[in-house]
Amino acid sequence: MKNITVSKSVPVVGSYDVVVCGAGPAGVFAAIAAAREGASVALVERFGFLGGMATAGLVMPLSVFIYQNKRVIGGIPWEFIERLEAMGGGYIEKPLGNVAFDPELYKLCMQRMVLEAGVTLYMNSYLTGTVVGTDGRVECVVIENKNGSEALEAKVFIDCTGDADLAAMAGVEMQPMNGEPLQPLSTYFILAGVDTSSPLIAEAMHHNKQGVNCHCLPIREYLLEHAEELNMPEFGGPWFCTTLHEGCVAVNMTRTAADACDNRDYTAAECRLREDVYRMADVLRNNFAEFKNCYVASVATQAGIRETRRIKGVHTMTAEEYMSGYRYEDSISRGAHPIDIHATKGSSQVTHFLEQAAYVPYRALIANNYPNLLVAGRCLSADRKAFASMRVQASCMGTGQAAGVAAAMCAKAGCSVQSVDIGALVERLKALGAAL
């Protein structure tokens, strides 16, 4: 392969207490939390809107906020849910606390909360590099947008990219995959013209049963039985979710094997998935009365990513710790979604429901030898099974909130992320409403 050398001078366009990379469910709440704690905060996002997998990926519903009738994710994330519901953009499924939503109102609600908090937004900006000092301190990140190459300085950085992009660029060690295949990608889509009043769809599009996989079993059984004659692509579920609009359902059904951290692999996968969206819409339309008038109203901006890189942190959460409900001394968030591993090939899925909500340690958000770098959301340090629960959006919101508060504390105290006052951090999170 031929190589070229490119060198350029990049202007530093902003200096902040905290810079958050990635404005998905983790990054938005990291930014809001840090700003509300008094830090100056910048939030970098590659799209022109906020929300990540919820809005770019149309991943519905948000799960899980309530478990065994107790809220497990609280504070700023729950404030967002209540504000979204008040706008007519969210519906809390009780008793489980999964949240169906309108993706456009979701974007607007998040935007309002971020700007109200005083966060500086750098949207339509792609993270392309970082400068790391000899002491492991991240000095700045480099972003690309219509203004060209720009750099942002900060006292503390938070990686909420989902794929641990910033951490990887900084040289942080990642969890080994041990030859295990990544969970598949799925492109969500929204069908309009669906008979949402039919008993089958009315039941399937609400996710409110604890300990139950909420896929539409009658349709699944039919598709499995007739897969060959229908020329069905690889599929999962299917899972349907209300978008809060009559006649519309979000569909989680497509799946394909790919590494979303490999551009060529990801590109080919997204092309396959877009074809599969329309093939599956045809299958539903031609075989089920509830879908006879349906059409594709929207396709996710990007494929939904279940699994890529995650850091090897100071502590790696294990499935044994997670499923036993082990409470760490530095517990800063919770998780209650089942351990959920989708097969790379075929329609199978391994699901283990939790007996009690799990805990997440602060040490899973930091790596050794990187004194001003935190991660949150899908980037955190966990083994594959524990991660298969923690990867969902409510859990990401909780770890984002914790990372934001910790970053603000470190910036104010001038201390490393490894030496933050854990007791003070936990008390501050409790004061915000975190269920610890």
Helices and strands as residue ranges (DSSP letters): E 12-21, H 25-36, E 41-44, G 52-54, E 66-67, E 70-71, H 76-86, E 90-93, E 98-101, H 103-116, E 120-122, E 126-132, E 138-145, E 148-159, H 165-170, E 189-192, H 199-204, H 217-225, H 227-230, E 235-242, E 249-254, H 263-287, G 289-291, E 295-299, H 319-324, E 331-335, E 339-342, E 349-352, E 358-361, G 362-365, E 373-375, G 377-379, H 384-390, H 393-413, G 417-419, H 422-432
